Amino acid sequence: MLSLGSVLALGGCGSGDAGAGSDGVTLTVVATNYGDGVVKNSESYWNGVNTAFEAAHPGIRLDVSVYDPGEAEAQVAKMVAAGNPPDIAQISGYADYAAKGELYAADDLLSIRVQGNFLPNLVDAGTTGRTQYGLPFLASTRLLYVNKTLFAEAGLQPPTTWAELRSAAKALDERGVKYPYALPLGPEEAQAETLQWLLGGGGGYTGDTGAYDIASADNVSTLTWLRDRLVGEGLTGPVSPDRLNRKAALKAFVDGEAGMVSAPGALVREIARSVEPVAYEAVPMPGRTAGVKTATVGTSDWIAAFRHGGHAAEIGTYLNFLYEDKNTVDLAGTYQLLPVTSSAATSMRANKTYEALWDGLDALGTAQLFPVGKPTWTAVSRNIQETVGGAVLKRGSPEEVLGAIQGKATAAEAASD
């Protein structure tokens, strides 16, 4: 195990190339699989990276286990509970572990060059208690995807305001489109769809001070508009929004049954491999007011490095290698995701192979991320997923639903202090 002095020295300048002083260390890594039945499993990526790394750093070995999304988090939680966390976990959150003092900070691990290469908004999201513990790994942004064929047949242009979106949805509905706007507020991922609409209405999950502000007047107004002007007018399709999950909404778009859907860039992959790919256009999500640009929702997976094994130098050496452009661009491009460093984004933006991702890259730098730096966010997010859809139903009360979510969030914050 490294001495305190060694760790402090690393914190001052990043780990640089720490492999030279390492003898026979094996780092355990838990990673998330981005593949599926068509696109190759992420294990192939990790195998390639690790082979190259071990050849350059013979004193360090990697033991990587790849799990499907959700399962990776569960496996890490089990390992931590058993007192044997992995050295590195690539998962969807980090703040719970950081709050318990279980993680290395970015300063303990990364070179100054790598730290300075992260996009600033991702650094902010990876920071809790004024220290960066979450290292962004891959990201995505949400855009409004419109079915160009359905829009052309109805004589429509992509909407730039809520009023235009509603008008387009009405025109599509009149032409028999099954889902004029697919609104997935079911429990799979309602927190993302909800945030995108809240941002368009001038709100969000937190206020200027960083505290939860879920039941704000702006947020209540936004969900009231959704309830009355979109859902209440039958413009969101045959499945109730509180039961429509993201996968089903995206499938409806891929199948040509939805005129509009808010989605991450991975939708492009689904469209490209469908039997009859729909013609689509991706545009910024509209907001309530004309001429006011709405921030897009951004999401990121995070690398968390656990202190338990005491391998700060070796972890740092590996992560500095992992964040090299060739490694991040390869992984992001394979799975239609976005790199989290400025240099990798520039490289991808200059390569027409990745043209389908350019709109997402352009939006990433100003994207609004979930408040993942809050240790309470996991529980708050789950509550949003399970309950927010009820706010937009015919007899739903946005004020009551958001108020209940805010009450639990406030109580959770107080308990965590």
C-alpha positions as CSV (number, residue, x, y, z in Angstrom):
1,M,0.0,0.0,0.0
2,L,1.2,3.5,-0.8
3,S,2.4,5.6,2.1
4,L,0.5,8.9,2.9
5,G,3.5,10.8,1.5
6,S,3.3,9.0,-1.8
7,V,-0.4,9.7,-2.2
8,L,0.2,13.4,-1.4
9,A,3.0,13.6,-3.9
10,L,0.7,12.1,-6.5
11,G,-2.0,14.7,-5.6
12,G,0.4,17.5,-6.4
13,C,1.2,16.6,-10.0
14,G,-0.8,13.6,-11.1
15,S,0.6,10.1,-11.4
16,G,2.2,10.5,-14.7
17,D,3.8,7.1,-15.6
18,A,3.8,5.2,-12.3
19,G,4.3,1.8,-13.8
20,A,8.1,1.8,-13.5
21,G,7.8,1.4,-9.7
22,S,5.2,-1.3,-9.8
23,D,5.9,-5.0,-9.4
24,G,3.3,-7.6,-10.1
25,V,0.2,-5.5,-9.3
26,T,-3.1,-6.7,-10.7
27,L,-5.9,-4.0,-10.9
28,T,-9.4,-5.2,-10.7
29,V,-11.9,-3.4,-13.0
30,V,-15.7,-3.5,-13.2
31,A,-16.9,-2.1,-16.5
32,T,-20.3,-1.6,-18.2
33,N,-21.2,-3.3,-21.4
34,Y,-22.4,-1.1,-24.2
35,G,-22.9,-3.9,-26.7
36,D,-26.0,-5.9,-27.6
37,G,-27.1,-8.7,-29.9
38,V,-25.9,-6.9,-33.0
39,V,-23.0,-4.6,-31.9
40,K,-20.0,-6.4,-30.3
41,N,-19.7,-6.7,-26.6
42,S,-17.6,-4.2,-24.8
43,E,-15.2,-7.0,-23.7
44,S,-13.5,-6.8,-27.0
45,Y,-12.7,-3.1,-26.4
46,W,-11.3,-3.7,-23.0
47,N,-9.3,-6.7,-24.2
48,G,-7.6,-4.6,-26.9
49,V,-6.8,-1.7,-24.6
50,N,-5.5,-3.9,-21.8
51,T,-3.3,-5.9,-24.2
52,A,-1.7,-2.7,-25.4
53,F,-1.4,-1.3,-21.8
54,E,0.2,-4.4,-20.4
55,A,2.7,-4.5,-23.2
56,A,3.8,-1.0,-22.3
57,H,3.6,-1.5,-18.5
58,P,4.7,-5.1,-17.8
59,G,4.5,-4.6,-14.0
60,I,0.7,-4.0,-14.1
61,R,-2.0,-6.5,-15.0
62,L,-5.7,-5.9,-15.5
63,D,-8.5,-8.1,-14.4
64,V,-11.6,-6.7,-16.1
65,S,-15.2,-8.0,-15.6
66,V,-17.8,-6.6,-18.0
67,Y,-21.5,-6.5,-16.9
68,D,-24.7,-5.2,-18.5
69,P,-26.0,-1.7,-17.4
70,G,-27.5,-1.9,-13.9
71,E,-25.7,-5.2,-13.2
72,A,-22.4,-3.4,-13.0
73,E,-23.7,-1.1,-10.2
74,A,-25.1,-4.1,-8.3
75,Q,-21.8,-6.0,-8.6
76,V,-19.8,-3.0,-7.3
77,A,-22.2,-2.5,-4.4
78,K,-21.8,-6.2,-3.4
79,M,-18.0,-6.0,-3.6
80,V,-18.0,-2.8,-1.5
81,A,-20.4,-4.4,1.1
82,A,-18.1,-7.4,1.3
83,G,-15.1,-5.1,2.0
84,N,-13.4,-5.9,-1.3
85,P,-14.2,-3.1,-3.8
86,P,-12.6,-3.1,-7.2
87,D,-9.7,-0.8,-7.9
88,I,-11.7,0.8,-10.7
89,A,-15.4,0.9,-11.5
90,Q,-17.0,2.2,-14.6
91,I,-20.6,2.9,-13.6
92,S,-23.4,5.4,-13.6
93,G,-22.6,7.2,-10.3
94,Y,-19.9,7.9,-7.8
95,A,-21.2,10.3,-5.1
96,D,-22.4,7.7,-2.6
97,Y,-18.9,6.2,-2.4
98,A,-17.2,9.6,-2.4
99,A,-19.3,10.7,0.6
100,K,-18.0,7.7,2.6
101,G,-14.3,8.6,1.8
102,E,-13.9,5.5,-0.3
103,L,-12.6,7.1,-3.6
104,Y,-9.4,8.7,-4.8
105,A,-9.7,12.2,-6.1
106,A,-8.8,13.1,-9.6
107,D,-5.7,14.9,-8.3
108,D,-4.5,11.7,-6.8
109,L,-4.5,9.9,-10.1
110,L,-4.4,11.9,-13.3
111,S,-1.8,14.0,-15.0
112,I,-2.5,17.7,-15.2
113,R,-2.9,17.3,-19.0
114,V,-5.6,14.7,-18.7
115,Q,-7.5,16.6,-16.0
116,G,-7.4,19.8,-18.1
117,N,-8.7,17.9,-21.1
118,F,-12.1,17.1,-19.6
119,L,-15.0,19.2,-20.7
120,P,-15.7,21.8,-17.9
121,N,-19.4,20.9,-17.4
122,L,-18.4,17.2,-16.9
123,V,-15.8,18.2,-14.4
124,D,-18.5,20.1,-12.5
125,A,-20.8,17.1,-12.5
126,G,-18.0,14.9,-11.3
127,T,-17.3,17.2,-8.3
128,T,-18.7,16.8,-4.8
129,G,-17.6,18.8,-1.8
130,R,-15.4,20.9,-4.1
131,T,-13.3,17.9,-5.1
132,Q,-13.5,15.9,-8.3
133,Y,-14.1,12.2,-7.5
134,G,-16.1,11.2,-10.6
135,L,-14.1,10.9,-13.8
136,P,-16.3,11.2,-16.8
137,F,-15.9,8.3,-19.2
138,L,-18.4,8.4,-22.1
139,A,-21.3,10.8,-22.5
140,S,-24.4,11.4,-24.5
141,T,-26.7,14.3,-25.3
142,R,-30.4,14.4,-26.1
143,L,-31.8,16.0,-29.3
144,L,-35.2,16.1,-30.8
145,Y,-35.5,13.5,-33.6
146,V,-38.2,14.1,-36.2
147,N,-39.3,11.7,-38.9
148,K,-38.6,13.7,-42.1
149,T,-40.9,11.7,-44.2
150,L,-43.9,12.2,-41.9
151,F,-43.0,15.9,-41.5
152,A,-42.7,16.4,-45.3
153,E,-46.1,14.7,-45.9
154,A,-47.7,17.1,-43.4
155,G,-45.8,20.1,-44.7
156,L,-44.0,20.7,-41.4
157,Q,-40.7,22.0,-40.3
158,P,-38.9,20.9,-37.1
159,P,-40.3,22.9,-34.2
160,T,-38.3,25.5,-32.3
161,T,-40.9,26.2,-29.6
162,W,-43.4,24.2,-27.5
163,A,-46.2,25.9,-29.4
164,E,-44.7,24.7,-32.7
165,L,-44.2,21.2,-31.3
166,R,-47.8,21.0,-30.3
167,S,-49.0,22.3,-33.7
168,A,-46.8,19.7,-35.4
169,A,-48.1,17.0,-33.2
170,K,-51.7,18.0,-33.9
171,A,-51.0,17.9,-37.7
172,L,-49.4,14.4,-37.4
173,D,-52.3,13.2,-35.2
174,E,-54.8,14.3,-37.8
175,R,-52.9,12.2,-40.4
176,G,-53.1,9.1,-38.2
177,V,-49.6,9.0,-36.9
178,K,-49.6,6.6,-33.9
179,Y,-47.3,8.6,-31.7
180,P,-47.2,12.3,-32.8
181,Y,-44.7,12.9,-29.9
182,A,-43.6,9.9,-28.0
183,L,-43.4,11.0,-24.3
184,P,-41.6,8.3,-22.2
185,L,-42.3,9.1,-18.6
186,G,-42.4,5.5,-17.5
187,P,-40.1,4.1,-14.8
188,E,-37.3,3.1,-17.1
189,E,-35.8,6.6,-17.5
190,A,-38.4,9.3,-16.8
191,Q,-35.8,11.4,-15.0
192,A,-34.1,12.3,-18.4
193,E,-37.2,13.1,-20.4
194,T,-38.5,15.1,-17.4
195,L,-35.3,17.2,-17.1
196,Q,-35.3,18.0,-20.8
197,W,-38.8,19.5,-20.5
198,L,-38.0,21.3,-17.3
199,L,-35.0,22.9,-18.9
200,G,-37.1,24.1,-21.7
201,G,-39.4,25.8,-19.2
202,G,-36.7,27.6,-17.4
203,G,-36.4,25.2,-14.5
204,G,-34.5,22.0,-13.6
205,Y,-33.8,19.8,-10.6
206,T,-31.7,22.3,-8.7
207,G,-31.7,26.0,-8.2
208,D,-28.9,28.6,-8.3
209,T,-27.5,27.5,-5.0
210,G,-27.3,23.8,-6.0
211,A,-30.1,22.8,-3.7
212,Y,-33.0,20.7,-5.0
213,D,-35.7,22.9,-6.4
214,I,-37.9,20.3,-8.0
215,A,-41.3,21.8,-7.0
216,S,-40.4,25.3,-8.4
217,A,-43.1,27.4,-10.1
218,D,-41.4,27.0,-13.4
219,N,-41.3,23.2,-13.1
220,V,-45.0,23.0,-12.0
221,S,-45.9,25.2,-15.0
222,T,-43.9,23.0,-17.4
223,L,-45.7,19.8,-16.3
224,T,-49.0,21.5,-16.4
225,W,-48.4,22.5,-20.0
226,L,-47.5,18.9,-20.8
227,R,-50.7,17.6,-19.1
228,D,-53.0,20.1,-20.7
229,R,-51.6,20.9,-24.1
230,L,-49.9,17.6,-25.2
231,V,-51.1,14.6,-23.2
232,G,-54.6,16.0,-22.6
233,E,-55.1,16.6,-26.3
234,G,-54.2,13.1,-27.2
235,L,-50.9,14.0,-28.9
236,T,-48.6,11.5,-27.2
237,G,-49.9,8.2,-28.5
238,P,-52.0,5.2,-27.3
239,V,-49.8,4.3,-24.3
240,S,-50.1,6.4,-21.2
241,P,-46.9,8.4,-20.7
242,D,-46.5,7.0,-17.1
243,R,-46.3,3.5,-18.7
244,L,-44.3,4.4,-21.8
245,N,-40.7,3.5,-21.4
246,R,-37.7,4.9,-23.3
247,K,-37.0,1.7,-25.2
248,A,-40.6,1.5,-26.4
249,A,-40.6,5.1,-27.5
250,L,-37.4,4.8,-29.4
251,K,-38.6,1.6,-31.1
252,A,-41.8,3.4,-32.2
253,F,-39.6,6.0,-33.9
254,V,-37.4,3.4,-35.5
255,D,-40.5,1.6,-36.8
256,G,-41.8,4.8,-38.3
257,E,-44.7,5.1,-35.9
258,A,-43.6,8.2,-34.0
259,G,-43.3,11.7,-35.5
260,M,-41.0,13.1,-32.8
261,V,-39.0,11.8,-29.9
262,S,-36.3,13.2,-27.6
263,A,-33.4,10.7,-27.6
264,P,-29.7,10.2,-27.1
265,G,-27.3,9.7,-30.1
266,A,-27.5,5.9,-29.7
267,L,-30.8,6.1,-31.6
268,V,-28.8,6.6,-34.8
269,R,-27.4,3.1,-34.4
270,E,-30.9,1.6,-34.0
271,I,-32.1,3.5,-37.1
272,A,-29.1,2.5,-39.2
273,R,-29.5,-1.2,-38.6
274,S,-33.3,-1.4,-39.1
275,V,-34.7,-3.1,-42.2
276,E,-36.1,0.2,-43.6
277,P,-34.2,3.0,-41.9
278,V,-36.4,6.1,-41.4
279,A,-35.3,9.4,-42.7
280,Y,-34.7,11.6,-39.7
281,E,-33.4,15.0,-38.6
282,A,-31.9,15.8,-35.2
283,V,-32.5,19.3,-33.9
284,P,-32.2,21.0,-30.5
285,M,-35.2,20.3,-28.2
286,P,-37.6,23.3,-28.3
287,G,-38.3,25.5,-25.3
288,R,-41.3,27.5,-24.1
289,T,-40.1,30.8,-25.5
290,A,-39.0,31.6,-29.0
291,G,-35.4,32.7,-29.5
292,V,-34.2,31.3,-26.2
293,K,-31.9,28.3,-26.6
294,T,-32.7,25.4,-24.4
295,A,-29.8,23.4,-22.8
296,T,-29.9,19.8,-23.7
297,V,-29.7,17.0,-21.2
298,G,-26.3,15.3,-21.0
299,T,-25.5,12.1,-19.3
300,S,-22.2,10.4,-18.5
301,D,-20.9,7.2,-17.1
302,W,-18.2,7.7,-14.4
303,I,-15.0,6.0,-13.4
304,A,-14.6,5.7,-9.7
305,A,-11.2,4.6,-8.3
306,F,-11.4,3.0,-4.9
307,R,-8.8,3.6,-2.2
308,H,-9.1,0.2,-0.5
309,G,-6.3,-1.6,-2.4
310,G,-3.9,1.4,-2.1
311,H,-2.9,1.3,-5.8
312,A,-3.1,5.0,-6.6
313,A,0.1,5.0,-8.7
314,E,-0.9,2.0,-10.8
315,I,-4.5,3.2,-11.2
316,G,-3.3,6.6,-12.3
317,T,-0.9,5.0,-14.9
318,Y,-3.8,3.0,-16.3
319,L,-6.3,5.8,-16.4
320,N,-3.9,8.2,-18.1
321,F,-3.4,5.6,-20.8
322,L,-7.2,4.9,-21.0
323,Y,-7.9,8.6,-21.7
324,E,-5.6,8.8,-24.7
325,D,-7.6,10.0,-27.8
326,K,-7.2,6.7,-29.7
327,N,-8.8,4.8,-26.9
328,T,-11.7,7.1,-26.2
329,V,-12.6,7.8,-29.8
330,D,-12.6,4.1,-30.7
331,L,-15.0,3.2,-27.9
332,A,-17.3,6.2,-28.4
333,G,-17.5,5.7,-32.1
334,T,-18.3,2.0,-31.8
335,Y,-21.3,2.6,-29.6
336,Q,-22.6,6.0,-30.9
337,L,-21.5,7.8,-27.7
338,L,-19.5,10.9,-27.1
339,P,-15.9,11.3,-25.8
340,V,-15.5,13.4,-22.7
341,T,-12.2,15.2,-23.5
342,S,-11.7,18.2,-25.7
343,S,-9.0,16.7,-27.8
344,A,-11.0,13.5,-28.5
345,A,-14.1,15.6,-29.4
346,T,-12.0,17.6,-31.8
347,S,-10.6,14.4,-33.4
348,M,-14.1,13.0,-33.8
349,R,-15.5,16.2,-35.2
350,A,-12.8,16.3,-37.9
351,N,-13.5,12.7,-39.1
352,K,-16.5,12.2,-41.4
353,T,-16.8,8.6,-40.2
354,Y,-18.4,10.1,-37.1
355,E,-20.6,12.7,-38.8
356,A,-23.8,11.2,-37.2
357,L,-22.4,12.2,-33.8
358,W,-21.4,15.8,-34.7
359,D,-24.7,17.3,-33.5
360,G,-24.3,15.6,-30.2
361,L,-20.7,16.7,-29.9
362,D,-21.7,20.3,-30.5
363,A,-24.3,20.1,-27.8
364,L,-22.2,18.4,-25.2
365,G,-20.1,21.3,-24.0
366,T,-23.2,23.2,-22.8
367,A,-25.3,20.2,-21.8
368,Q,-27.0,20.1,-18.4
369,L,-26.2,16.9,-16.4
370,F,-28.1,15.4,-13.5
371,P,-26.9,16.4,-10.0
372,V,-24.9,13.2,-9.7
373,G,-22.5,14.9,-7.3
374,K,-25.2,14.7,-4.6
375,P,-25.0,11.4,-2.6
376,T,-28.8,11.6,-2.5
377,W,-29.3,11.7,-6.2
378,T,-29.7,7.9,-6.7
379,A,-32.7,7.8,-4.4
380,V,-34.2,11.0,-5.7
381,S,-33.8,9.9,-9.3
382,R,-35.5,6.6,-8.5
383,N,-38.4,8.5,-7.0
384,I,-38.7,10.7,-10.1
385,Q,-38.7,7.6,-12.3
386,E,-41.5,5.9,-10.4
387,T,-43.8,8.9,-9.8
388,V,-43.4,11.8,-12.1
389,G,-45.4,10.3,-14.9
390,G,-48.5,10.6,-12.9
391,A,-48.3,14.4,-12.9
392,V,-49.2,14.7,-16.6
393,L,-52.2,12.3,-16.6
394,K,-55.8,13.7,-16.9
395,R,-56.4,14.0,-13.2
396,G,-52.7,14.4,-12.3
397,S,-51.5,17.3,-10.2
398,P,-48.0,18.5,-11.1
399,E,-47.9,20.6,-7.9
400,E,-48.7,17.6,-5.7
401,V,-46.4,15.2,-7.5
402,L,-43.4,17.5,-7.6
403,G,-44.1,18.6,-4.1
404,A,-43.9,15.0,-2.9
405,I,-40.6,14.4,-4.8
406,Q,-39.2,17.7,-3.3
407,G,-40.2,16.7,0.2
408,K,-38.4,13.4,0.0
409,A,-35.4,15.0,-1.6
410,T,-35.2,17.6,1.1
411,A,-35.5,15.0,3.8
412,A,-32.8,12.9,2.2
413,E,-30.4,15.9,2.0
414,A,-31.0,16.7,5.7
415,A,-30.3,13.1,6.7
416,S,-27.1,13.0,4.7
417,D,-25.6,16.1,6.3
